[in-house]
Amino acid sequence: MQMSENQNGHIDLVEQGPKIHESRQFLADREINSLVDDHLPGDRELAEIHQQAWYIPDKRAKTPQLKHADKICQCCGRQVPKKRIDINCDNLDYNFLGSGISLYFEFIKQCLTTMLLFFVTSGDYNLFTNYFFGDYCQQKTDSQFNCVQSWVSQLSLINKKNQFQYMELQQMMNLVTIITIIIYLQYFRKHLRYIDTICDELVLSASDYTVWVKNIPRYLGDCDYDEEIKFYFNSVMELFPISKEIVEQEEIRKLKSSHYLPLPRIANVNLVYDVSPILMLQQQSNQYRQERKLSTQRQKTADLNSQIIDVESQIQILLAKFYQGQDVNQYFLGSCFLQFQWEDDAKFILNEFNKNNRKLKFRENNLEIIKAPNPSDVFWSNLHITNFQKFKRRLVSYIATLLTLISCTVLIYVLNGYQIRIADQNNNEQSSLNTILSYSASAFITILNLVLVYIIEYLSQYEKYNTQTTYNISQAIKLSNAQFFNTSLIYFIVVVILKPNISQEGGLVQNQTLIFFSNCIIPALIKLVDYWYWLKQIQKRYAIGLNQIQLNKLYEDLEWSISYPYATIICSFYSVAFYSSIIPISQLISCFTLVFLYWADKYNIARRRLVRHNISSEFCIQMVEQLEYSLPIYCCSNLYWYYEFNNKINYYAIAGIILGILHAIIPMQKVNDYIFPFQPKEREIKSFSGCKRRILN
């Protein structure tokens, strides 16, 4: 394994080759030595090689097109590709990065189709009848629904407030929309499962051969932990026969080889250790090195050299203990990654002792066996944190998020109050000022959403998740909910409940329409302009006095985050569902938003960003689950606005709410698995040792 530090400050133990257990110490030593390289000045050509080694490659390219094509980066061992991936590539071309990225772009395409179905089945009727058959906004009334005559108000539901027959038919069509979307979401899930299956067939991953074993006793005495656990599981596997195909394959291998050795059922055991002591020693070593750079006294420099050597020796001693699996009682965390020689064995163990609820007992402990994530998906430095500590951290995080949203509520309330005071004064100059304030309010809420991105990211890191996937899921869910609360719910509470102003100057219809336009343009524009990218270009141009590792980090592209774009899409769907009854044009605006995001992310991944972690399909599945909550939101919104404008309950809306809630409660992923059963991927009967060159880590 290779030990490397990611941008969140976590040490990642990343598999680099087939001999995982045997090569762990050498690769870890090599990476630590490179991390503290003090050679000045750094070589810019080596930094360029490091940068290009992280480019996302075009696997089909035959002729080199990059300056340093096929060269090997000295610090990370990655090879520079011949060519960067095309912007307009097929989504399946990202399969070697894990199925998550291919699924993300397919997710956007399916979301676009879903939004178009919303519009075609009821939104177009709503928009058409509001504008051509409604006349309420042309009338002068003294009610709270008195609206300013403008294209925005004429396109809104309030313009046909006095057209009961159209309002009634609208509810019938909304129910048709709900049924249509429920049916289409099954195809949505089926299509994503198909893409995931294709990606899984195209790529052979180390996790296909691996399970994560938990609840191992932490104190096993003076024995060799690795060998003890390997011996136990080899004994367990002897109770279960090897499949006929594998036996035949081994017979062929025996005939072909003059030095045949039978392969053990267990290929590798990788123990999970508390690596926080190594992190602390690394920080201490780096601090001494920084002090040495600034030192002008010979004696102090000599003392610092001695301290650095002492710290480095402590790191090497710890790494040697981890490699040997001996004298590790205080560091072993009671779990390991168990790598089988054959994929069939890994699947069998999971089915037998996980899904079937059978228990394996090791030294009086009932073992917990789950599917292993990809090695690059694990935050190794977080595994030592106890469940109780994580619970406390997450409680603090939720409280901090709540306080942030309360602050946003106060700010929006104050801004809206100022708008209302200006609107109450009827002269041309102040009317122009109110228009400016409306644009300012929409821009302000969009900026608050961007601030929320950094706050939620920091809080999610503070929560210390075990894997990148769970971290991404948590961040995306919290961010989408927080942005929806900030974009839609807070504003609704302020201008509909606290200070009623639905369709007048600076009211709900006017400002929320502008917010939809702002959220359509600004996030995509920020992605395309990408000021962080240009800041890096300036820093690279004028960088001086950096050692090689610092220069490599500077030249390295920024990491692409999948949580933020998913959160943007989910928030957009929630907001459209919440307001599409009264502002049907929001559905069309959202379609443009999805198109802009799709191509902005395509461009950034191909030209400006790196992908450091394999992204699991579990992330996309969870985002589909979140997306389906937009249906009950849509149904409740339909009922509310019908009652608000007609002072009566509509039974079509009630039926829609029941369908929407039932759809959200029922486990639709299991329903989809039952309705559309997929053939499992072709079994891989080659051993881990036999197909090691094909394995993606």
C-alpha positions in Angstrom: 0.0 0.0 0.0 1.0 3.6 -0.5 0.4 6.1 2.2 -0.5 9.6 0.8 -2.2 12.6 2.3 -5.3 14.0 0.6 -6.5 17.6 0.5 -8.6 17.0 3.6 -5.6 16.1 5.6 -6.5 12.4 5.7 -3.9 9.7 5.1 -5.1 7.4 2.4 -3.5 3.9 2.1 -3.9 3.3 -1.6 -3.4 -0.1 -3.2 -0.7 0.2 -5.9 -0.1 -3.3 -7.0 -0.9 -7.0 -6.5 1.6 -7.6 -3.6 -0.3 -5.4 -1.2 0.9 -6.8 2.1 4.5 -7.4 1.0 5.1 -4.0 -0.6 3.4 -1.9 2.1 6.5 -0.8 4.0 8.6 0.1 0.9 5.9 2.2 -0.7 4.9 3.9 2.5 8.6 4.8 3.2 9.0 6.1 -0.3 6.0 8.3 -0.1 6.9 9.7 3.3 10.4 10.5 2.1 9.0 12.3 -0.9 6.5 14.3 1.3 9.3 15.9 3.2 11.7 16.5 0.3 13.6 19.8 1.0 15.4 20.1 -2.2 15.4 23.7 -3.4 14.4 24.9 -5.9 11.9 22.4 -7.2 12.1 21.2 -10.8 9.2 22.6 -12.8 9.4 19.9 -15.4 8.9 17.3 -12.7 5.9 19.3 -11.4 4.4 19.3 -14.9 4.8 15.5 -15.2 3.1 15.2 -11.8 0.2 17.4 -13.0 -0.2 15.6 -16.3 0.0 12.2 -14.5 -3.3 13.1 -12.8 -5.1 14.0 -16.1 -8.1 11.9 -16.9 -7.0 9.8 -19.8 -8.6 9.0 -23.1 -8.1 5.2 -23.0 -8.6 4.9 -26.8 -5.8 7.2 -27.7 -2.9 5.6 -29.6 -0.6 8.5 -30.5 0.9 10.8 -27.8 -0.5 14.3 -27.7 0.7 15.5 -24.3 4.1 17.0 -23.8 5.2 14.4 -21.2 3.1 11.5 -22.5 4.0 8.0 -21.1 6.5 9.4 -18.5 6.2 8.2 -14.9 5.8 10.7 -12.0 8.5 10.1 -9.5 6.4 11.0 -6.4 3.2 9.1 -7.1 4.2 6.4 -9.6 1.4 7.4 -12.1 2.0 7.4 -15.8 1.2 10.4 -17.9 -1.6 9.5 -20.5 -1.2 9.9 -24.2 -4.2 12.3 -24.4 -6.8 13.9 -22.1 -10.3 12.7 -22.3 -12.6 14.5 -24.7 -15.2 16.9 -23.4 -17.9 15.3 -25.6 -16.9 11.7 -24.7 -19.4 8.9 -24.0 -20.4 8.8 -20.3 -19.3 5.2 -20.1 -15.7 6.3 -20.9 -15.3 7.4 -17.3 -15.8 3.8 -16.1 -12.2 3.3 -15.0 -12.8 6.1 -12.3 -15.6 3.9 -10.8 -19.2 3.9 -12.0 -20.0 7.1 -10.0 -19.0 9.6 -12.6 -20.7 7.9 -15.5 -23.8 7.6 -13.3 -23.6 11.3 -12.4 -23.8 12.5 -16.0 -26.6 9.9 -16.8 -28.4 11.2 -13.6 -28.4 14.7 -15.0 -29.8 13.5 -18.4 -32.6 11.5 -16.7 -33.3 14.5 -14.4 -33.7 16.7 -17.5 -36.2 14.2 -19.0 -38.1 14.1 -15.7 -38.3 17.9 -15.6 -39.5 17.9 -19.2 -42.2 15.4 -18.3 -43.3 17.7 -15.4 -43.6 20.5 -18.0 -45.3 18.6 -20.8 -47.9 16.9 -18.6 -49.1 19.9 -16.6 -46.6 22.8 -16.7 -47.3 23.9 -20.3 -51.0 23.9 -19.6 -50.4 26.0 -16.5 -48.2 28.5 -18.2 -50.5 28.8 -21.3 -53.7 29.3 -19.3 -52.1 31.7 -16.9 -50.9 34.0 -19.7 -53.7 33.8 -22.3 -56.8 33.1 -20.2 -56.0 34.7 -16.9 -56.9 38.4 -16.3 -56.7 38.7 -12.5 -53.5 40.8 -12.6 -55.2 43.4 -14.9 -57.8 44.0 -12.3 -57.3 46.5 -9.4 -58.3 45.1 -6.1 -57.5 45.9 -2.5 -56.8 42.2 -1.4 -53.4 40.8 -0.5 -53.4 39.2 -3.9 -53.3 42.5 -5.8 -50.5 42.0 -8.2 -48.3 44.2 -10.3 -49.0 43.8 -14.0 -45.9 42.3 -15.6 -44.9 39.4 -17.6 -43.8 37.6 -14.4 -47.1 37.9 -12.7 -49.1 37.1 -15.9 -47.2 33.8 -16.2 -48.0 32.9 -12.6 -50.9 31.0 -11.2 -52.4 34.0 -9.5 -53.3 35.5 -12.9 -56.1 32.9 -13.2 -57.2 33.1 -9.6 -60.7 34.0 -10.7 -60.8 31.3 -13.4 -62.2 28.4 -11.3 -62.7 25.9 -14.2 -59.0 26.3 -15.3 -57.8 25.9 -11.7 -59.9 22.7 -11.3 -58.6 21.2 -14.5 -55.1 22.2 -13.4 -55.4 19.9 -10.4 -56.5 17.0 -12.5 -53.4 17.5 -14.8 -51.2 17.7 -11.7 -52.4 14.3 -10.6 -51.6 13.0 -14.1 -48.1 14.4 -13.7 -47.6 12.7 -10.4 -48.6 9.3 -11.8 -46.5 9.8 -14.9 -43.4 10.7 -12.9 -43.8 7.8 -10.5 -43.9 5.4 -13.6 -40.9 7.2 -15.2 -38.8 7.0 -12.0 -38.8 3.2 -12.3 -37.3 3.6 -15.8 -34.9 6.2 -14.3 -33.7 3.6 -11.7 -33.5 0.8 -14.3 -31.4 2.9 -16.6 -28.9 3.8 -13.8 -28.7 0.2 -12.8 -27.9 -0.7 -16.4 -25.1 1.8 -16.6 -23.7 0.6 -13.2 -23.8 -3.0 -14.5 -21.9 -2.0 -17.7 -19.3 -0.1 -15.7 -18.9 -3.1 -13.4 -18.3 -5.5 -16.3 -15.8 -3.2 -18.0 -13.6 -2.8 -14.8 -12.2 -5.3 -12.4 -11.7 -3.7 -9.0 -9.8 -4.9 -6.0 -13.0 -4.5 -4.0 -14.5 -7.3 -6.0 -12.2 -9.7 -4.2 -12.3 -8.1 -0.8 -14.6 -8.0 2.3 -14.3 -5.7 5.3 -14.2 -7.8 8.5 -15.1 -5.9 11.7 -15.4 -6.6 15.4 -12.1 -8.6 15.6 -10.7 -8.7 19.1 -8.3 -5.8 19.4 -5.8 -7.6 21.7 -4.6 -11.0 20.3 -1.5 -11.3 22.4 2.0 -11.6 21.0 1.0 -13.5 17.9 1.4 -12.3 14.3 -2.0 -10.7 13.7 -1.9 -11.1 9.9 -1.1 -14.8 10.0 -3.5 -15.5 12.8 -6.5 -14.0 10.9 -5.4 -15.6 7.6 -5.1 -19.0 9.2 -8.6 -18.7 10.7 -10.3 -17.7 7.4 -8.4 -20.3 5.4 -9.8 -22.9 7.9 -13.3 -21.5 7.5 -13.0 -21.7 3.7 -11.9 -25.3 3.8 -15.5 -26.1 4.9 -16.8 -24.8 1.6 -15.9 -26.4 -1.7 -14.3 -24.4 -4.6 -16.5 -24.1 -7.7 -16.0 -26.6 -10.5 -14.8 -24.0 -13.0 -12.1 -22.8 -10.6 -11.0 -26.4 -10.0 -10.7 -27.0 -13.7 -8.7 -23.8 -14.1 -6.3 -24.8 -11.4 -5.8 -28.2 -13.1 -4.9 -26.5 -16.3 -2.5 -24.2 -14.5 -0.9 -27.3 -12.8 -0.3 -29.0 -16.2 1.2 -25.9 -17.7 3.5 -25.0 -14.8 6.6 -27.1 -13.8 6.7 -25.2 -10.4 3.0 -25.4 -9.5 2.0 -24.3 -6.1 -1.6 -24.4 -4.9 -3.0 -20.9 -4.2 -4.4 -20.2 -0.7 -8.0 -19.2 -0.6 -7.0 -16.0 1.3 -4.7 -13.8 -0.8 -4.0 -11.0 1.6 -4.9 -9.7 5.0 -4.7 -5.9 5.5 -5.1 -4.9 9.1 -6.6 -1.5 9.9 -4.4 0.6 12.3 -4.7 3.9 14.1 -2.5 6.0 11.9 -2.9 9.2 13.9 0.5 8.8 15.6 2.1 8.8 12.2 0.2 11.9 11.2 1.4 13.7 14.3 5.0 12.6 13.7 4.8 13.8 10.1 3.5 17.2 11.3 6.2 17.4 13.8 8.9 16.6 11.2 7.5 19.1 8.8 7.5 21.8 11.5 11.2 21.1 12.3 12.0 21.3 8.6 10.3 24.7 8.3 12.3 25.9 11.3 15.5 24.6 9.7 14.9 26.7 6.6 14.6 29.9 8.7 17.5 29.1 11.0 20.7 31.1 10.6 22.6 29.5 13.5 24.8 26.5 12.8 24.2 24.9 16.2 20.4 25.3 16.0 20.4 23.8 12.5 22.4 20.8 13.7 19.9 20.3 16.6 17.0 20.5 14.2 18.7 17.9 11.9 19.0 15.6 14.9 15.4 16.0 15.9 14.3 15.3 12.3 16.3 12.1 12.2 14.8 11.1 15.5 11.2 11.7 14.4 11.8 9.9 11.0 13.2 6.9 12.9 10.0 6.8 15.0 7.9 6.8 11.8 10.0 4.0 10.4 9.6 1.9 13.6 5.8 2.3 13.5 5.7 1.4 9.8 7.8 -1.7 10.5 5.4 -2.8 13.2 2.4 -2.3 10.9 4.1 -4.2 8.2 5.0 -7.2 10.4 1.7 -7.3 12.3 3.4 -7.8 15.6 3.4 -5.7 18.8 0.5 -3.7 17.5 -2.0 -4.1 20.3 -2.3 -0.4 20.9 -2.7 0.5 17.2 -4.9 -2.3 15.9 -8.5 -1.1 15.4 -10.2 -4.5 15.4 -11.0 -4.7 11.7 -9.2 -5.8 8.5 -9.6 -6.0 4.7 -9.7 -9.6 3.7 -8.7 -10.2 0.1 -9.7 -13.6 -1.4 -7.9 -15.4 -4.2 -11.2 -15.8 -6.1 -14.1 -13.4 -6.5 -16.6 -16.3 -5.9 -15.2 -16.7 -2.4 -15.7 -13.1 -1.6 -19.3 -13.2 -2.8 -20.0 -16.4 -1.0 -18.7 -15.1 2.3 -20.9 -12.0 1.9 -24.0 -14.0 1.1 -23.4 -16.6 3.7 -22.4 -14.5 6.7 -24.0 -11.1 5.9 -27.2 -11.4 3.9 -28.2 -14.8 5.5 -27.4 -13.5 9.0 -25.1 -16.4 9.9 -22.4 -15.5 12.3 -18.7 -16.2 12.3 -17.0 -16.3 15.7 -13.4 -15.5 16.2 -12.0 -15.6 19.8 -15.5 -15.2 21.3 -16.3 -12.3 19.0 -19.1 -12.4 16.4 -17.5 -11.0 13.3 -19.3 -8.4 11.1 -18.6 -8.9 7.4 -19.5 -6.2 4.8 -18.6 -5.5 1.2 -15.3 -3.6 1.0 -15.1 -0.2 -0.5 -12.4 0.7 -3.0 -9.1 1.3 -1.2 -9.0 5.0 -2.3 -12.5 5.4 -0.9 -11.4 4.9 2.7 -10.4 7.7 5.1 -7.9 5.6 7.0 -7.1 8.4 9.5 -10.7 8.5 10.6 -11.1 4.8 11.5 -9.8 5.2 15.0 -12.6 7.6 16.0 -15.3 5.8 18.1 -19.0 5.8 17.2 -19.7 7.9 20.3 -17.2 10.5 19.3 -18.7 10.6 15.8 -22.2 11.0 17.3 -21.0 14.0 19.3 -19.3 15.5 16.2 -22.5 15.1 14.1 -24.7 16.6 16.8 -22.4 19.6 16.9 -22.5 19.8 13.1 -26.3 19.7 13.0 -26.6 22.4 15.6 -24.1 24.6 13.7 -26.1 24.0 10.5 -29.3 25.0 12.2 -27.8 28.2 13.6 -26.5 29.0 10.1 -30.0 28.6 8.6 -31.5 30.8 11.4 -29.0 33.5 10.5 -30.0 33.2 6.8 -33.6 33.6 7.9 -32.9 36.8 9.8 -30.9 38.3 6.9 -33.6 37.5 4.3 -36.3 38.8 6.7 -34.5 42.1 7.1 -33.9 42.5 3.4 -37.6 41.7 2.5 -38.8 44.2 5.1 -36.7 46.9 3.5 -38.2 46.0 0.1 -41.7 46.3 1.5 -41.1 49.7 3.0 -39.7 51.0 -0.4 -42.7 49.4 -2.3 -45.2 51.3 0.0 -43.9 54.6 -1.3 -45.2 55.1 -4.9 -43.0 57.2 -7.0 -40.9 56.4 -10.0 -37.5 56.8 -8.4 -38.4 54.5 -5.5 -40.1 52.0 -7.9 -36.8 51.7 -9.7 -35.0 51.3 -6.4 -37.4 48.4 -5.5 -36.6 46.7 -8.9 -32.9 47.0 -8.1 -33.6 45.5 -4.6 -35.5 42.6 -6.2 -32.4 41.7 -8.3 -30.2 42.3 -5.2 -32.3 39.9 -3.1 -32.1 37.1 -5.7 -28.4 37.6 -6.0 -28.0 37.8 -2.3 -29.7 34.4 -1.8 -27.6 32.9 -4.5 -24.5 34.2 -2.7 -25.7 32.8 0.6 -26.0 29.4 -1.1 -22.4 29.6 -2.2 -21.4 30.4 1.4 -23.3 27.4 2.6 -21.2 25.2 0.3 -18.0 26.1 2.3 -19.8 25.9 5.7 -21.3 22.4 5.0 -18.1 21.2 3.6 -16.2 22.1 6.7 -18.9 20.6 9.0 -18.9 17.4 7.0 -15.2 17.1 7.3 -15.5 17.7 11.0 -17.9 14.7 11.3 -15.1 12.3 10.4 -16.7 9.7 8.1 -15.0 6.4 7.4 -15.3 6.5 3.6 -15.3 9.1 0.9 -18.7 7.9 -0.3 -20.5 8.3 3.1 -18.8 11.7 3.4 -20.0 12.7 -0.1 -23.6 11.5 0.6 -23.7 13.3 3.9 -22.4 16.5 2.4 -24.7 16.4 -0.6 -27.8 15.7 1.5 -27.1 18.4 4.1 -26.1 20.9 1.4 -29.2 20.3 -0.8 -31.6 20.5 2.1 -29.8 23.6 3.5 -29.9 25.4 0.1 -33.5 24.4 -0.4 -34.4 25.8 3.0 -32.4 28.9 2.2 -33.7 29.4 -1.4 -37.3 28.4 -1.0 -38.6 27.7 2.5 -37.2 30.7 4.3 -38.4 33.1 1.6 -41.8 31.4 1.6 -42.1 31.8 5.4 -41.0 35.5 5.2 -43.2 36.7 2.3 -46.2 34.5 2.6 -46.6 33.9 6.4 -44.7 36.6 8.3 -45.1 39.6 5.8 -47.7 38.5 3.2 -46.6 39.8 -0.2 -47.2 37.2 -2.9 -47.5 39.2 -6.2 -46.9 42.8 -5.4 -43.6 44.7 -5.9 -40.8 42.7 -4.3 -43.2 39.9 -3.6 -42.9 36.1 -3.8 -43.6 35.7 -7.5 -41.3 38.5 -8.7 -38.3 37.7 -6.4 -38.6 33.9 -6.6 -38.6 34.0 -10.4 -35.4 36.1 -10.3 -33.9 33.6 -7.9 -34.6 30.8 -10.4 -32.9 32.8 -13.1 -30.0 33.5 -10.8 -29.6 29.9 -9.8 -29.7 28.9 -13.5 -26.9 31.2 -14.6 -24.6 32.0 -11.6 -23.6 28.4 -10.6 -22.8 27.4 -14.1 -21.0 30.7 -14.8 -18.9 30.2 -11.6 -18.0 26.7 -12.8 -16.9 27.9 -16.2 -15.0 31.0 -15.0 -13.5 28.9 -12.2 -11.6 31.7 -10.4 -9.7 29.1 -8.3 -8.2 27.6 -11.5 -7.0 31.1 -12.7 -5.6 31.8 -9.2 -3.5 28.7 -9.5 -2.2 29.7 -12.9 -1.1 33.1 -11.4 0.5 31.3 -8.4 2.4 28.9 -10.7 3.7 31.8 -12.8 5.2 33.6 -9.9 6.1 30.8 -7.5 9.6 31.0 -6.1 11.4 29.2 -3.2 9.3 26.0 -3.3 10.7 22.5 -2.8 9.7 19.7 -5.1 6.7 18.4 -3.2 5.3 22.0 -2.7 5.8 22.7 -6.4 4.0 19.4 -7.3 1.1 20.4 -5.1 0.9 23.8 -6.7 0.9 22.4 -10.3 -1.6 19.7 -9.4 -5.1 20.5 -10.6 -7.8 21.1 -8.0 -9.9 18.0 -7.1 -13.4 17.8 -8.6 -16.1 17.5 -5.9 -19.2 15.5 -6.8 -21.2 16.5 -3.7 -21.8 20.1 -4.7 -23.2 19.5 -8.2 -25.5 16.7 -6.9 -26.7 19.1 -4.2 -27.3 21.8 -6.7 -29.5 19.4 -8.8 -31.5 18.1 -5.8 -32.0 21.6 -4.5 -33.2 22.8 -7.9 -35.7 19.9 -8.1 -37.0 20.6 -4.6 -37.4 24.4 -5.4 -39.2 23.7 -8.7 -41.5 21.2 -7.1 -42.3 23.7 -4.3 -43.0 26.6 -6.6 -43.9 25.2 -10.0 -47.7 25.4 -9.2 -47.5 29.2 -8.8 -44.5 29.8 -11.0 -44.7 27.2 -13.8 -41.9 28.9 -15.8 -39.5 27.5 -13.1 -39.7 24.1 -14.8 -38.3 25.5 -18.1 -35.6 27.5 -16.2 -34.6 24.3 -14.4 -34.1 22.5 -17.7 -31.6 25.1 -18.8 -29.9 24.9 -15.4 -29.4 21.1 -15.9 -28.0 21.6 -19.4 -25.6 24.3 -18.2 -24.4 22.1 -15.3 -23.9 19.1 -17.5 -21.6 20.8 -19.9 -19.8 22.9 -17.3 -18.9 19.7 -15.4 -18.0 17.9 -18.6 -15.6 20.7 -19.4 -14.0 20.9 -15.9 -13.4 17.2 -15.6 -11.8 17.1 -19.0 -9.7 20.2 -18.7 -9.4 21.6 -15.2 -10.0 19.1 -12.5 -8.6 15.8 -11.2 -10.5 12.9 -9.8 -8.6 11.4 -6.9 -11.2 8.8 -5.5 -13.2 6.1 -7.2 -16.9 7.1 -6.7 -19.3 4.4 -5.7 -22.6 3.8 -7.4 -24.1 3.9 -3.9 -23.8 7.7 -4.0 -26.1 7.9 -7.1 -28.6 5.5 -5.6 -28.9 7.7 -2.5 -29.3 10.8 -4.7 -32.2 9.2 -6.5 -33.8 8.5 -3.1 -33.4 12.2 -2.3 -34.8 13.2 -5.7 -38.0 11.3 -5.1 -38.9 13.5 -2.1 -39.6 16.2 -4.7 -43.0 14.4 -5.4 -44.5 14.9 -2.0 -43.2 18.5 -2.0 -44.9 19.1 -5.3 -48.2 17.5 -4.1 -48.3 19.6 -0.9 -47.5 22.7 -2.9 -50.4 22.0 -5.3 -52.9 21.6 -2.4 -51.6 24.7 -0.6 -52.0 27.1 -3.5 -55.3 25.7 -4.5 -56.6 26.3 -1.0 -55.0 29.7 -0.8 -56.7 31.0 -3.9 -60.1 29.1 -3.7 -60.6 28.6 0.1 -61.5 24.9 -0.5 -59.8 21.5 -0.5 -59.2 19.8 -3.9 -59.5 16.0 -3.8 -57.2 15.5 -6.8 -54.5 17.3 -4.8 -55.3 15.0 -1.7 -54.9 12.0 -4.0 -51.6 13.3 -5.2 -50.3 13.8 -1.7 -51.2 10.2 -0.8 -49.4 8.9 -3.9 -46.4 11.1 -3.3 -46.0 10.0 0.3 -46.5 6.3 -0.4 -43.9 6.6 -3.2 -41.4 8.1 -0.8 -42.0 5.5 1.9 -41.9 2.4 -0.2 -38.4 1.1 -0.9 -38.4 1.7 -4.6 -34.9 0.4 -5.3 -36.1 -3.1 -4.1 -39.3 -2.7 -6.2 -37.2 -1.8 -9.2 -34.9 -4.8 -8.6 -38.0 -7.0 -8.6 -39.7 -5.5 -11.7 -36.5 -5.4 -13.8 -34.2 -8.2 -12.7 -30.8 -7.9 -14.2 -28.5 -10.8 -15.1 -25.5 -10.8 -12.8 -22.2 -9.8 -14.4 -20.1 -12.6 -15.9 -18.3 -14.4 -13.2 -14.5 -13.7 -12.9 -13.0 -17.2 -12.4 -9.4 -16.1 -12.7 -7.5 -15.8 -9.4 -6.5 -12.4 -7.9 -2.9 -13.4 -8.7 -3.7 -14.3 -12.2 -5.5 -11.1 -13.2 -3.6 -8.6 -11.1 -2.6 -6.4 -14.1 -6.3 -5.8 -14.9 -7.3 -4.8 -11.4 -8.3 -1.2 -10.7 -7.5 -0.1 -7.2 
